[in-house]
Structures are given as structure tokens and as C-alpha cells.
Amino acid sequence: MGYAKKDGSYVLEYTKGGVEKFETVGGYYSNGISLLDFMRIKIQKDTALIDFGTYP
């Protein structure tokens, strides 16, 4: 039996101060495979920075 192949995106969900819930969408995959080599997430005091890239 084969694996299910789907398309979609990555979602980062986090809670700030145990009260506010945030959701950030970034990065995509197709047929179950990421389109990029890496995703670096930096969570700062007031925002979430997402950096995508491919290895040389």
C-alpha cells in the first residue's frame, strides 16, 4: 500500500503569555514533499520571522 500524497502548507501555532493564540502560515509541500530544503523560525517578542531556503 502506498503513502497518501497531499499538497498543503506548514502552520506554526503559538501562544503568547498563555493567553493570546497566534497562527503563522508559511512554506508549502506538494505530493508530501517539501518544496524547500529548510525553514528557520525566529520567534521574537512581537512577531515570528520565517526564513526559507535551499542548500547550495
CHARMM-style PDB file with segment names, atoms N, HN, CA, C and O in Angstrom:
ATOM      1  N   MET     1       0.843  -1.180   0.000  1.00  0.00      PROA
ATOM      2  CA  MET     1       0.000   0.000   0.000  1.00  0.00      PROA
ATOM      3  C   MET     1       0.885   1.239   0.000  1.00  0.00      PROA
ATOM      4  O   MET     1       1.858   1.295   0.752  1.00  0.00      PROA
ATOM      5  N   GLY     2       0.570   2.237  -0.828  1.00  0.00      PROA
ATOM      6  HN  GLY     2      -0.220   2.192  -1.440  1.00  0.00      PROA
ATOM      7  CA  GLY     2       1.375   3.449  -0.940  1.00  0.00      PROA
ATOM      8  C   GLY     2       1.006   4.499   0.093  1.00  0.00      PROA
ATOM      9  O   GLY     2       0.005   4.387   0.800  1.00  0.00      PROA
ATOM     10  N   TYR     3       1.832   5.504   0.155  1.00  0.00      PROA
ATOM     11  HN  TYR     3       2.646   5.595  -0.419  1.00  0.00      PROA
ATOM     12  CA  TYR     3       1.599   6.616   1.065  1.00  0.00      PROA
ATOM     13  C   TYR     3       0.626   7.605   0.440  1.00  0.00      PROA
ATOM     14  O   TYR     3       0.598   7.766  -0.781  1.00  0.00      PROA
ATOM     15  N   ALA     4      -0.165   8.263   1.267  1.00  0.00      PROA
ATOM     16  HN  ALA     4      -0.143   8.132   2.258  1.00  0.00      PROA
ATOM     17  CA  ALA     4      -1.071   9.302   0.780  1.00  0.00      PROA
ATOM     18  C   ALA     4      -0.239  10.522   0.404  1.00  0.00      PROA
ATOM     19  O   ALA     4       0.572  10.993   1.202  1.00  0.00      PROA
ATOM     20  N   LYS     5      -0.434  11.029  -0.796  1.00  0.00      PROA
ATOM     21  HN  LYS     5      -1.093  10.647  -1.444  1.00  0.00      PROA
ATOM     22  CA  LYS     5       0.313  12.199  -1.256  1.00  0.00      PROA
ATOM     23  C   LYS     5      -0.640  13.381  -1.308  1.00  0.00      PROA
ATOM     24  O   LYS     5      -1.655  13.352  -2.003  1.00  0.00      PROA
ATOM     25  N   LYS     6      -0.294  14.418  -0.560  1.00  0.00      PROA
ATOM     26  HN  LYS     6       0.531  14.441   0.004  1.00  0.00      PROA
ATOM     27  CA  LYS     6      -1.155  15.587  -0.486  1.00  0.00      PROA
ATOM     28  C   LYS     6      -0.342  16.858  -0.662  1.00  0.00      PROA
ATOM     29  O   LYS     6       0.880  16.859  -0.521  1.00  0.00      PROA
ATOM     30  N   ASP     7      -1.039  17.930  -0.970  1.00  0.00      PROA
ATOM     31  HN  ASP     7      -2.032  17.930  -1.085  1.00  0.00      PROA
ATOM     32  CA  ASP     7      -0.448  19.264  -1.044  1.00  0.00      PROA
ATOM     33  C   ASP     7      -0.939  20.066   0.153  1.00  0.00      PROA
ATOM     34  O   ASP     7      -2.045  19.848   0.646  1.00  0.00      PROA
ATOM     35  N   GLY     8      -0.109  20.995   0.615  1.00  0.00      PROA
ATOM     36  HN  GLY     8       0.790  21.173   0.214  1.00  0.00      PROA
ATOM     37  CA  GLY     8      -0.530  21.811   1.744  1.00  0.00      PROA
ATOM     38  C   GLY     8       0.531  22.798   2.145  1.00  0.00      PROA
ATOM     39  O   GLY     8       1.481  23.053   1.405  1.00  0.00      PROA
ATOM     40  N   SER     9       0.358  23.352   3.325  1.00  0.00      PROA
ATOM     41  HN  SER     9      -0.414  23.146   3.926  1.00  0.00      PROA
ATOM     42  CA  SER     9       1.314  24.335   3.848  1.00  0.00      PROA
ATOM     43  C   SER     9       1.580  24.036   5.314  1.00  0.00      PROA
ATOM     44  O   SER     9       0.796  23.364   5.984  1.00  0.00      PROA
ATOM     45  N   TYR    10       2.708  24.551   5.796  1.00  0.00      PROA
ATOM     46  HN  TYR    10       3.345  25.096   5.251  1.00  0.00      PROA
ATOM     47  CA  TYR    10       3.079  24.398   7.189  1.00  0.00      PROA
ATOM     48  C   TYR    10       2.446  25.526   7.991  1.00  0.00      PROA
ATOM     49  O   TYR    10       2.387  26.666   7.531  1.00  0.00      PROA
ATOM     50  N   VAL    11       1.980  25.208   9.177  1.00  0.00      PROA
ATOM     51  HN  VAL    11       2.028  24.282   9.551  1.00  0.00      PROA
ATOM     52  CA  VAL    11       1.365  26.200  10.058  1.00  0.00      PROA
ATOM     53  C   VAL    11       2.084  26.163  11.399  1.00  0.00      PROA
ATOM     54  O   VAL    11       2.252  25.098  11.994  1.00  0.00      PROA
ATOM     55  N   LEU    12       2.506  27.334  11.870  1.00  0.00      PROA
ATOM     56  HN  LEU    12       2.369  28.199  11.387  1.00  0.00      PROA
ATOM     57  CA  LEU    12       3.111  27.471  13.187  1.00  0.00      PROA
ATOM     58  C   LEU    12       2.076  28.122  14.090  1.00  0.00      PROA
ATOM     59  O   LEU    12       1.595  29.223  13.820  1.00  0.00      PROA
ATOM     60  N   GLU    13       1.742  27.424  15.164  1.00  0.00      PROA
ATOM     61  HN  GLU    13       2.133  26.530  15.384  1.00  0.00      PROA
ATOM     62  CA  GLU    13       0.786  27.934  16.124  1.00  0.00      PROA
ATOM     63  C   GLU    13       1.488  28.114  17.454  1.00  0.00      PROA
ATOM     64  O   GLU    13       2.161  27.198  17.926  1.00  0.00      PROA
ATOM     65  N   TYR    14       1.342  29.281  18.066  1.00  0.00      PROA
ATOM     66  HN  TYR    14       0.795  30.025  17.682  1.00  0.00      PROA
ATOM     67  CA  TYR    14       1.976  29.504  19.357  1.00  0.00      PROA
ATOM     68  C   TYR    14       1.104  30.411  20.214  1.00  0.00      PROA
ATOM     69  O   TYR    14       0.273  31.165  19.708  1.00  0.00      PROA
ATOM     70  N   THR    15       1.313  30.319  21.516  1.00  0.00      PROA
ATOM     71  HN  THR    15       1.988  29.707  21.927  1.00  0.00      PROA
ATOM     72  CA  THR    15       0.551  31.103  22.476  1.00  0.00      PROA
ATOM     73  C   THR    15       1.484  32.096  23.147  1.00  0.00      PROA
ATOM     74  O   THR    15       2.570  31.733  23.597  1.00  0.00      PROA
ATOM     75  N   LYS    16       1.064  33.332  23.212  1.00  0.00      PROA
ATOM     76  HN  LYS    16       0.182  33.628  22.846  1.00  0.00      PROA
ATOM     77  CA  LYS    16       1.866  34.395  23.820  1.00  0.00      PROA
ATOM     78  C   LYS    16       1.303  34.706  25.205  1.00  0.00      PROA
ATOM     79  O   LYS    16       0.138  35.076  25.343  1.00  0.00      PROA
ATOM     80  N   GLY    17       2.137  34.552  26.218  1.00  0.00      PROA
ATOM     81  HN  GLY    17       3.084  34.251  26.106  1.00  0.00      PROA
ATOM     82  CA  GLY    17       1.727  34.851  27.583  1.00  0.00      PROA
ATOM     83  C   GLY    17       0.632  33.937  28.101  1.00  0.00      PROA
ATOM     84  O   GLY    17      -0.057  34.285  29.060  1.00  0.00      PROA
ATOM     85  N   GLY    18       0.460  32.790  27.494  1.00  0.00      PROA
ATOM     86  HN  GLY    18       1.020  32.507  26.715  1.00  0.00      PROA
ATOM     87  CA  GLY    18      -0.562  31.855  27.925  1.00  0.00      PROA
ATOM     88  C   GLY    18      -1.978  32.316  27.644  1.00  0.00      PROA
ATOM     89  O   GLY    18      -2.938  31.697  28.102  1.00  0.00      PROA
ATOM     90  N   VAL    19      -2.116  33.410  26.888  1.00  0.00      PROA
ATOM     91  HN  VAL    19      -1.336  33.914  26.516  1.00  0.00      PROA
ATOM     92  CA  VAL    19      -3.444  33.974  26.648  1.00  0.00      PROA
ATOM     93  C   VAL    19      -3.738  34.084  25.151  1.00  0.00      PROA
ATOM     94  O   VAL    19      -4.679  33.470  24.647  1.00  0.00      PROA
ATOM     95  N   GLU    20      -2.924  34.870  24.449  1.00  0.00      PROA
ATOM     96  HN  GLU    20      -2.159  35.368  24.859  1.00  0.00      PROA
ATOM     97  CA  GLU    20      -3.161  35.123  23.032  1.00  0.00      PROA
ATOM     98  C   GLU    20      -2.612  33.984  22.181  1.00  0.00      PROA
ATOM     99  O   GLU    20      -1.477  33.547  22.370  1.00  0.00      PROA
ATOM    100  N   LYS    21      -3.422  33.510  21.249  1.00  0.00      PROA
ATOM    101  HN  LYS    21      -4.344  33.865  21.095  1.00  0.00      PROA
ATOM    102  CA  LYS    21      -3.007  32.432  20.356  1.00  0.00      PROA
ATOM    103  C   LYS    21      -2.753  33.017  18.966  1.00  0.00      PROA
ATOM    104  O   LYS    21      -3.584  33.754  18.434  1.00  0.00      PROA
ATOM    105  N   PHE    22      -1.607  32.684  18.387  1.00  0.00      PROA
ATOM    106  HN  PHE    22      -0.933  32.085  18.819  1.00  0.00      PROA
ATOM    107  CA  PHE    22      -1.226  33.188  17.067  1.00  0.00      PROA
ATOM    108  C   PHE    22      -1.016  32.026  16.106  1.00  0.00      PROA
ATOM    109  O   PHE    22      -0.672  30.915  16.512  1.00  0.00      PROA
ATOM    110  N   GLU    23      -1.228  32.304  14.833  1.00  0.00      PROA
ATOM    111  HN  GLU    23      -1.508  33.206  14.504  1.00  0.00      PROA
ATOM    112  CA  GLU    23      -1.014  31.307  13.793  1.00  0.00      PROA
ATOM    113  C   GLU    23      -0.305  31.972  12.626  1.00  0.00      PROA
ATOM    114  O   GLU    23      -0.731  33.026  12.152  1.00  0.00      PROA
ATOM    115  N   THR    24       0.783  31.354  12.160  1.00  0.00      PROA
ATOM    116  HN  THR    24       1.129  30.499  12.545  1.00  0.00      PROA
ATOM    117  CA  THR    24       1.542  31.855  11.028  1.00  0.00      PROA
ATOM    118  C   THR    24       1.650  30.743   9.994  1.00  0.00      PROA
ATOM    119  O   THR    24       2.033  29.618  10.317  1.00  0.00      PROA
ATOM    120  N   VAL    25       1.313  31.058   8.766  1.00  0.00      PROA
ATOM    121  HN  VAL    25       1.001  31.971   8.503  1.00  0.00      PROA
ATOM    122  CA  VAL    25       1.377  30.074   7.687  1.00  0.00      PROA
ATOM    123  C   VAL    25       2.583  30.371   6.823  1.00  0.00      PROA
ATOM    124  O   VAL    25       2.845  31.527   6.489  1.00  0.00      PROA
ATOM    125  N   GLY    26       3.319  29.334   6.457  1.00  0.00      PROA
ATOM    126  HN  GLY    26       3.106  28.395   6.728  1.00  0.00      PROA
ATOM    127  CA  GLY    26       4.481  29.541   5.598  1.00  0.00      PROA
ATOM    128  C   GLY    26       5.062  28.231   5.123  1.00  0.00      PROA
ATOM    129  O   GLY    26       5.052  27.244   5.859  1.00  0.00      PROA
ATOM    130  N   GLY    27       5.560  28.206   3.921  1.00  0.00      PROA
ATOM    131  HN  GLY    27       5.567  29.008   3.323  1.00  0.00      PROA
ATOM    132  CA  GLY    27       6.165  27.012   3.364  1.00  0.00      PROA
ATOM    133  C   GLY    27       5.113  26.058   2.826  1.00  0.00      PROA
ATOM    134  O   GLY    27       4.046  25.894   3.419  1.00  0.00      PROA
ATOM    135  N   TYR    28       5.416  25.442   1.719  1.00  0.00      PROA
ATOM    136  HN  TYR    28       6.283  25.575   1.237  1.00  0.00      PROA
ATOM    137  CA  TYR    28       4.454  24.557   1.075  1.00  0.00      PROA
ATOM    138  C   TYR    28       5.080  23.208   0.768  1.00  0.00      PROA
ATOM    139  O   TYR    28       6.300  23.078   0.660  1.00  0.00      PROA
ATOM    140  N   TYR    29       4.227  22.219   0.632  1.00  0.00      PROA
ATOM    141  HN  TYR    29       3.237  22.325   0.720  1.00  0.00      PROA
ATOM    142  CA  TYR    29       4.673  20.903   0.186  1.00  0.00      PROA
ATOM    143  C   TYR    29       3.701  20.394  -0.869  1.00  0.00      PROA
ATOM    144  O   TYR    29       2.521  20.745  -0.865  1.00  0.00      PROA
ATOM    145  N   SER    30       4.206  19.573  -1.759  1.00  0.00      PROA
ATOM    146  HN  SER    30       5.165  19.288  -1.762  1.00  0.00      PROA
ATOM    147  CA  SER    30       3.416  19.008  -2.842  1.00  0.00      PROA
ATOM    148  C   SER    30       3.709  17.520  -2.930  1.00  0.00      PROA
ATOM    149  O   SER    30       4.868  17.107  -2.896  1.00  0.00      PROA
ATOM    150  N   ASN    31       2.686  16.735  -3.041  1.00  0.00      PROA
ATOM    151  HN  ASN    31       1.744  17.071  -3.069  1.00  0.00      PROA
ATOM    152  CA  ASN    31       2.817  15.271  -3.049  1.00  0.00      PROA
ATOM    153  C   ASN    31       3.581  14.777  -1.828  1.00  0.00      PROA
ATOM    154  O   ASN    31       4.310  13.788  -1.904  1.00  0.00      PROA
ATOM    155  N   GLY    32       3.412  15.466  -0.704  1.00  0.00      PROA
ATOM    156  HN  GLY    32       2.820  16.269  -0.642  1.00  0.00      PROA
ATOM    157  CA  GLY    32       4.050  15.067   0.539  1.00  0.00      PROA
ATOM    158  C   GLY    32       5.512  15.438   0.658  1.00  0.00      PROA
ATOM    159  O   GLY    32       6.166  15.035   1.620  1.00  0.00      PROA
ATOM    160  N   ILE    33       6.057  16.206  -0.305  1.00  0.00      PROA
ATOM    161  HN  ILE    33       5.527  16.534  -1.087  1.00  0.00      PROA
ATOM    162  CA  ILE    33       7.473  16.576  -0.312  1.00  0.00      PROA
ATOM    163  C   ILE    33       7.606  18.091  -0.223  1.00  0.00      PROA
ATOM    164  O   ILE    33       6.940  18.825  -0.953  1.00  0.00      PROA
ATOM    165  N   SER    34       8.472  18.554   0.678  1.00  0.00      PROA
ATOM    166  HN  SER    34       9.014  17.957   1.271  1.00  0.00      PROA
ATOM    167  CA  SER    34       8.706  19.982   0.837  1.00  0.00      PROA
ATOM    168  C   SER    34       9.322  20.566  -0.433  1.00  0.00      PROA
ATOM    169  O   SER    34      10.134  19.916  -1.093  1.00  0.00      PROA
ATOM    170  N   LEU    35       8.933  21.787  -0.768  1.00  0.00      PROA
ATOM    171  HN  LEU    35       8.273  22.314  -0.233  1.00  0.00      PROA
ATOM    172  CA  LEU    35       9.487  22.449  -1.947  1.00  0.00      PROA
ATOM    173  C   LEU    35      10.806  23.151  -1.640  1.00  0.00      PROA
ATOM    174  O   LEU    35      11.509  23.572  -2.559  1.00  0.00      PROA
ATOM    175  N   LEU    36      11.149  23.280  -0.357  1.00  0.00      PROA
ATOM    176  HN  LEU    36      10.577  22.938   0.389  1.00  0.00      PROA
ATOM    177  CA  LEU    36      12.382  23.942   0.057  1.00  0.00      PROA
ATOM    178  C   LEU    36      13.190  23.016   0.955  1.00  0.00      PROA
ATOM    179  O   LEU    36      12.661  22.054   1.511  1.00  0.00      PROA
ATOM    180  N   ASP    37      14.478  23.318   1.089  1.00  0.00      PROA
ATOM    181  HN  ASP    37      14.908  24.100   0.637  1.00  0.00      PROA
ATOM    182  CA  ASP    37      15.357  22.487   1.900  1.00  0.00      PROA
ATOM    183  C   ASP    37      15.240  22.769   3.392  1.00  0.00      PROA
ATOM    184  O   ASP    37      15.347  21.854   4.208  1.00  0.00      PROA
ATOM    185  N   PHE    38      15.020  24.032   3.751  1.00  0.00      PROA
ATOM    186  HN  PHE    38      14.933  24.775   3.088  1.00  0.00      PROA
ATOM    187  CA  PHE    38      14.930  24.335   5.172  1.00  0.00      PROA
ATOM    188  C   PHE    38      13.978  25.487   5.453  1.00  0.00      PROA
ATOM    189  O   PHE    38      13.674  26.299   4.579  1.00  0.00      PROA
ATOM    190  N   MET    39      13.515  25.534   6.705  1.00  0.00      PROA
ATOM    191  HN  MET    39      13.762  24.875   7.415  1.00  0.00      PROA
ATOM    192  CA  MET    39      12.679  26.617   7.193  1.00  0.00      PROA
ATOM    193  C   MET    39      13.221  26.981   8.574  1.00  0.00      PROA
ATOM    194  O   MET    39      13.246  26.140   9.472  1.00  0.00      PROA
ATOM    195  N   ARG    40      13.652  28.221   8.746  1.00  0.00      PROA
ATOM    196  HN  ARG    40      13.632  28.904   8.016  1.00  0.00      PROA
ATOM    197  CA  ARG    40      14.187  28.703  10.020  1.00  0.00      PROA
ATOM    198  C   ARG    40      13.161  29.664  10.621  1.00  0.00      PROA
ATOM    199  O   ARG    40      12.751  30.626   9.971  1.00  0.00      PROA
ATOM    200  N   ILE    41      12.751  29.402  11.855  1.00  0.00      PROA
ATOM    201  HN  ILE    41      13.084  28.620  12.383  1.00  0.00      PROA
ATOM    202  CA  ILE    41      11.735  30.227  12.507  1.00  0.00      PROA
ATOM    203  C   ILE    41      12.358  30.915  13.717  1.00  0.00      PROA
ATOM    204  O   ILE    41      12.924  30.261  14.594  1.00  0.00      PROA
ATOM    205  N   LYS    42      12.249  32.237  13.754  1.00  0.00      PROA
ATOM    206  HN  LYS    42      11.790  32.768  13.042  1.00  0.00      PROA
ATOM    207  CA  LYS    42      12.721  33.019  14.899  1.00  0.00      PROA
ATOM    208  C   LYS    42      11.501  33.681  15.523  1.00  0.00      PROA
ATOM    209  O   LYS    42      10.827  34.494  14.890  1.00  0.00      PROA
ATOM    210  N   ILE    43      11.227  33.324  16.765  1.00  0.00      PROA
ATOM    211  HN  ILE    43      11.774  32.664  17.280  1.00  0.00      PROA
ATOM    212  CA  ILE    43      10.105  33.935  17.461  1.00  0.00      PROA
ATOM    213  C   ILE    43      10.648  35.076  18.309  1.00  0.00      PROA
ATOM    214  O   ILE    43      11.448  34.868  19.222  1.00  0.00      PROA
ATOM    215  N   GLN    44      10.198  36.284  17.989  1.00  0.00      PROA
ATOM    216  HN  GLN    44       9.548  36.453  17.248  1.00  0.00      PROA
ATOM    217  CA  GLN    44      10.621  37.470  18.712  1.00  0.00      PROA
ATOM    218  C   GLN    44       9.492  37.937  19.621  1.00  0.00      PROA
ATOM    219  O   GLN    44       8.421  37.331  19.663  1.00  0.00      PROA
ATOM    220  N   LYS    45       9.741  38.999  20.331  1.00  0.00      PROA
ATOM    221  HN  LYS    45      10.611  39.491  20.297  1.00  0.00      PROA
ATOM    222  CA  LYS    45       8.779  39.482  21.312  1.00  0.00      PROA
ATOM    223  C   LYS    45       7.410  39.797  20.700  1.00  0.00      PROA
ATOM    224  O   LYS    45       6.377  39.515  21.307  1.00  0.00      PROA
ATOM    225  N   ASP    46       7.405  40.381  19.501  1.00  0.00      PROA
ATOM    226  HN  ASP    46       8.244  40.610  19.008  1.00  0.00      PROA
ATOM    227  CA  ASP    46       6.146  40.809  18.901  1.00  0.00      PROA
ATOM    228  C   ASP    46       5.846  40.212  17.532  1.00  0.00      PROA
ATOM    229  O   ASP    46       4.878  40.618  16.890  1.00  0.00      PROA
ATOM    230  N   THR    47       6.655  39.254  17.067  1.00  0.00      PROA
ATOM    231  HN  THR    47       7.441  38.924  17.588  1.00  0.00      PROA
ATOM    232  CA  THR    47       6.426  38.690  15.737  1.00  0.00      PROA
ATOM    233  C   THR    47       7.150  37.354  15.579  1.00  0.00      PROA
ATOM    234  O   THR    47       7.999  36.996  16.395  1.00  0.00      PROA
ATOM    235  N   ALA    48       6.809  36.640  14.543  1.00  0.00      PROA
ATOM    236  HN  ALA    48       6.119  36.931  13.880  1.00  0.00      PROA
ATOM    237  CA  ALA    48       7.518  35.407  14.182  1.00  0.00      PROA
ATOM    238  C   ALA    48       8.096  35.609  12.786  1.00  0.00      PROA
ATOM    239  O   ALA    48       7.361  35.920  11.848  1.00  0.00      PROA
ATOM    240  N   LEU    49       9.409  35.433  12.644  1.00  0.00      PROA
ATOM    241  HN  LEU    49      10.006  35.180  13.405  1.00  0.00      PROA
ATOM    242  CA  LEU    49      10.084  35.588  11.359  1.00  0.00      PROA
ATOM    243  C   LEU    49      10.377  34.199  10.795  1.00  0.00      PROA
ATOM    244  O   LEU    49      10.925  33.341  11.487  1.00  0.00      PROA
ATOM    245  N   ILE    50      10.010  33.992   9.548  1.00  0.00      PROA
ATOM    246  HN  ILE    50       9.565  34.689   8.986  1.00  0.00      PROA
ATOM    247  CA  ILE    50      10.236  32.701   8.911  1.00  0.00      PROA
ATOM    248  C   ILE    50      11.130  32.918   7.693  1.00  0.00      PROA
ATOM    249  O   ILE    50      10.837  33.745   6.829  1.00  0.00      PROA
ATOM    250  N   ASP    51      12.217  32.166   7.641  1.00  0.00      PROA
ATOM    251  HN  ASP    51      12.456  31.495   8.342  1.00  0.00      PROA
ATOM    252  CA  ASP    51      13.188  32.253   6.553  1.00  0.00      PROA
ATOM    253  C   ASP    51      13.220  30.908   5.845  1.00  0.00      PROA
ATOM    254  O   ASP    51      13.415  29.877   6.489  1.00  0.00      PROA
ATOM    255  N   PHE    52      13.035  30.901   4.536  1.00  0.00      PROA
ATOM    256  HN  PHE    52      12.877  31.739   4.012  1.00  0.00      PROA
ATOM    257  CA  PHE    52      13.051  29.682   3.730  1.00  0.00      PROA
ATOM    258  C   PHE    52      14.256  29.681   2.841  1.00  0.00      PROA
ATOM    259  O   PHE    52      14.769  30.746   2.496  1.00  0.00      PROA
ATOM    260  N   GLY    53      14.722  28.524   2.459  1.00  0.00      PROA
ATOM    261  HN  GLY    53      14.305  27.659   2.739  1.00  0.00      PROA
ATOM    262  CA  GLY    53      15.851  28.491   1.546  1.00  0.00      PROA
ATOM    263  C   GLY    53      16.162  27.109   1.020  1.00  0.00      PROA
ATOM    264  O   GLY    53      15.556  26.109   1.404  1.00  0.00      PROA
ATOM    265  N   THR    54      17.125  27.094   0.132  1.00  0.00      PROA
ATOM    266  HN  THR    54      17.618  27.907  -0.180  1.00  0.00      PROA
ATOM    267  CA  THR    54      17.631  25.840  -0.420  1.00  0.00      PROA
ATOM    268  C   THR    54      19.123  25.782  -0.173  1.00  0.00      PROA
ATOM    269  O   THR    54      19.800  26.810  -0.142  1.00  0.00      PROA
ATOM    270  N   TYR    55      19.625  24.589   0.000  1.00  0.00      PROA
ATOM    271  HN  TYR    55      19.075  23.754  -0.025  1.00  0.00      PROA
ATOM    272  CA  TYR    55      21.060  24.424   0.204  1.00  0.00      PROA
ATOM    273  C   TYR    55      21.776  24.573  -1.124  1.00  0.00      PROA
ATOM    274  O   TYR    55      21.263  24.153  -2.161  1.00  0.00      PROA
ATOM    275  N   PRO    56      22.971  25.175  -1.097  1.00  0.00      PROA
ATOM    276  CA  PRO    56      23.697  25.370  -2.362  1.00  0.00      PROA
ATOM    277  C   PRO    56      24.109  24.057  -3.013  1.00  0.00      PROA
ATOM    278  OT1 PRO    56      24.726  24.063  -4.079  1.00  0.00      PROA
TER     279      PRO     56
END
